[in-house]
Amino acid sequence: MGKYLVKILDAEFINHDVKKFIVEKPPGYTFIPGQGAEVSINLPEWKELARPFTFTCLPDLNYLEFMIKIYNDHAGVTNQLGKTNAGVELIISDAFGAITYKGPGVFIAGGSGITPFIAIFRQLYKNNQLRGNKLIYSNRTVEDVILFPELKRMLRADLINFFSHENTIGFAFHQIDRNYLIDVIKDFSQVIYLCGPETFVKDLSKLLVNLGANTESLVVEQ
């Protein structure tokens, strides 16, 4: 897998713990919306500690964009990225990833698991092909939501946004369980895209298959 040295052009927090990075795009670099790359910081103590992050920009732009959840509870890679800003170099790999668009369906995202879907939605919206897709977007609290205004503008009534740990006026407050999936999805033969924390994906994958989802039409990161 190829490696590329790129400079951070801009970096800013877009909510309390998610930071957006705009970085240089290597000549000829390509990816499919939904894919990401291994990323490390080009500093002696960090350059060998690569972590996977998803591109959130469109592939035809002249830069690359990541939206990365920063974990400050331990001294890991994202904690260091939270302190890293424009001018610092990153090392990125070739693009990879199993989450790519396979046709209209239901997208289920937990927290920062929305990131692989952002580039997909942006591409479909640009091409006027977003109709027929629905997003179920679960967050713990309103502070955790990423890009709500843009998602609402693109998806309109096909965005279902709710919180599992906070009751906020104007938004649903509950967990995703069997009855909820039956009520919202109804047709489990369609393509279902799923991304989020490991336990979130594992538990929902099992539940969706139990409800009749075809493993071949269940798109999750491997």
N, C-alpha and C positions, 0 to 999 in steps of 0.2 A: 504494500500500500504506500503510495507516494506521500511525501511530507512537504509542506510549503511554509515559508516564513512570511508572516503578514503583520502589518502594523495596525494597532487600534487607532481608528480615526476619531471616534467619539464614543463616550460611555456615560450612561445616566440611568438612575433608578426610575422605573416607571410605576412601581408601587413600593410598599414598605420592604419587600425582600426579593424583588425581581429587577435585574439590571439588564439594560439593552446595550449591546456592543455593536458598533458599526466598524467593520474591518476591511482592509484592502482585499481585493479579489485577485488571485493569481491569474495571469494570462491563460485563457483557454479552460479555466476551471468551470465545471458543470455539475449540476445536481438536479434531482427531480423533487418537486415540492413534497415535503414529508420526510425527506432524508436529512441527515446530519453528518457530522464529522467528529473525529477524535480531536480534542483541543488541549493544548498545554501552554503554559506560560514560559517564554524563552528566557528563563533565569536559571542559573546553575542548580539551585535546590528544587526547582519545579519542572524543568523541561522534560523529565522522564515520567511525570505524573499526568498522563493524558486521560481525559474524561469525555464521554460522548455528549454532544449538544446539537440541537436541531436548528437548521436554518429557518428563519421566519420571513425572509424577503423573497421576492420573485427572482427566478433564475436569470432573467435577462438584464438585471440591474448591474451597474459597474462596481458594486460593493457587496459584501456579505453582511448578514445581520443575525445575531443570536439574542435570545431573551433567556437569561439564566437565573434560576432561583438560587439565592445566596443563603447558605447555611452558616450562621455565625456561632453555632453551639459547639463547633469543633474546628481545629486549625487545619482544614482541608483545602482542596483546590478552589471550591466556590467561595470560601471565606477569603482566600487570597485575591480572587477575581473581584470581590467586593471592594478591595483596596486598589485595584488596578484600573488605570485610566488611559486616556489618549497618549500616544507616543510609545507605549510599551509594545513589544513584539509578542505574537502568539505563534505557535506551531500548529498547523491543522493538517489533517489527513485528507485523502480522497473521500468523496461522499459515499455514504452507505446507509442502509436502513430498509426495514420491511414495510413501513407505513407509506404507501403510495396510493393514489386515487384509483379505484377500480370500478367507479360508477356510482350513481346516486344511492344514498343510504342514510343511516343514522350514525352520527359521530357521538361518542360518549367520552368526555374528558374529565379527569379529576385534577384540580389544581393546575400546576405547571405542565401537566400532561396535555394541555391545550396547544403547546408550542408546535408539534408536528402538523397540526391541523391549520395553523395560521397561514402558512404559505399555500396550502391546498385551497383554502377558502379565498385567499387573495387572487390566486390564479383563476379559479372558477369565476369569481366576481368580475375580474377583468375581461374574461371571455364571454360573459353573460350566460354562464352555464351552472350557476349555483342553485337554481330552482330544482326542487326534488330532494334536497339534502336537509337534514335536521341535526341540530347540535343540542345535546344534553350536557350542560356544563355545571359541574358540582364543585363548590369551594367550601372551605370551613367557615369563612366570614367574608363580609363585603370587602375588607382590606386586601384579600388574597386574589381578587379578580384581575385578570390581565386583559386589556384592550376591550373592555365592555362596549364603549361607544362605537368602535369600529365593527365589532362583531354584530351589534344590534343593527347598524346601518346596512351591513351586507345581508344578514339572515332574516331580519325583521321578525315576523311571527314564528319563524322556524328556529329561533333561539330560545331554549328553555334554560334559564339560569336560576339556580337555587343554592341555599346554604345548609350545611349539615350541623353547624354548631352555633348558629345565630339566627334569631328571628328578626328579619328586616322588613319594614313596610314596603309592599310592592313586589316582594319576591317570595317564592315558596320556601318552606322550611321543613325538610325531611331527609331521610336517607334513601338511597337507591336500593330497593328490595324487589322481590319477585313480583308482588302486586303492582308496584310502580312500573316496572318494565312491561308487564302485560298491558297495562293501561295506556302507556305512551307509545310503545313500539308496535304492538299488535301483530305486524307481519314479520316473523323472525326468519323468513326466507331471503330477505333483502340483505345487502351488504351492511355490515356493522363494523365500525371503526372504533377501537378502544385504546386509550392511552392514559396513564396516570401512575401513581405509586404502585409498587410491586404487588402488595396485597390487594389493592383496589382492582388491578387488572386480573389477578389470579382468581379472586372471588367472583367477579362479574363474568369472566370467561366461562367458568364452570356453570354459573347460573344461566347464562345465555344459551349454552349448549343444551342444558337440561330443558330449556323452554322451546327448543327446536331449531336453534341457530345452527347452520351448517359450518363446520370448522373451516371449510374452504372459502367461505364468504365472511369469516370473522378475521378482520385485519388488525393484528396486534404486533408490537415490536418483539422480535425474537431475541 
